[in-house]
Amino acid sequence: MNQKIESFVIIGVTREGKTFRPSDWADRLCGIMSAFGADHRMQYSPYVRPGCTLKGQKTVMVDARLYDIEPLAYKFMVNFANDNELQMEPISSDQL
């Protein structure tokens, strides 16, 4: 199985057009990849960040560089989107 490694955004809308629940799914997913910083506060990974679309849907942006650091984490993000039938769109690195 060959998989193209690229940056992408997971959109909180299923392929059938339904809003994905729970409403805080993006924060939860990004929280998995967060860590405590030097200031003892949780910080999102620079490679997995929450966002939103112009239409207000929650999103998670996944940077392709995550694959270089931790391939299993990158694959987890891809599998999460596929398992939940969420829409995904490729994005360029300047959009991150």
N, C-alpha and C positions, 0 to 999 in steps of 0.2 A: 504494500500500500504506500504510494507516494503522495505526500501531502505538501502543497505549496505553503511555505512559511511566509506569511505576510501580516502586516498590521490590519486589524479589523475592528469593527464596532458591533457589539451585540445590542440589538434593539428590543425593548420590552414589549414586543408585539409578536404573537405567534404567526406562523405562516398562513393561518386561517383568518388573521386580522383581529384576534382577540387580545386585549390587554393582559399582560402576564402579571400574575399575583404571587406573592404578596407585594404590596406597593413599594416596600423597601428592599426588593430583591437586589437592586444594583449595589446598594450600600453593603448588604450582607455579602454579596459575591466579592466586592472589592476588599471587604474586611478580612476575608480569608488570606489575602495577599499583603495585608498591612503589617507593620512592625512598630515597635517603640523606638522613637528617635532619641537623640541626645537630651532633649528637653523632657523626657519621660512621658511623652504624649504619643498616642497612636498616630501614625502617618500612613497614608495610602502609598502603595508602591508606585514608583514613577512609570511602571510598565502596565499597570492595571488601574484605571481611574474611572470614576463615575462621571456621567455627563447627562445631557438631555438633547432632544432634537428641537427643531423650531416648532414642531407641533406639540411639544411637551412630553413626549414619551421618554421614559428613563432609558439610559444606555450605559454600557460599559465599553470603554476603549481599551483595546489590548495591543500593546506595542510588540512588533515582531522580535525585538531584541530580547524579550522574555525567553524565547526559545533558546537563545545562546546561553543564558544563565541557568534556566531550569526547564528543560524540554517537557517534563511531566506536568508542570504547572500550565504551560502553554496548551498542551493537549487537553488538560482538564477544562480550560476555558472553552475550547472548541467543542468538546464533548458535552459540556453543560448546555451550550446553545443548541446543539443537535438533539440531545435527549429531551429538551423542553420545547423543541420545534420553534425556536426563536429565530427571527430574521437576523441575518448577518450581512454586513457590507464591508468590502475591503476599503481601507483608507490609506492615504500616503503618509509618510512620516512627518511631513510638515503640518498635517492636520491634528497631530497629537498634542 
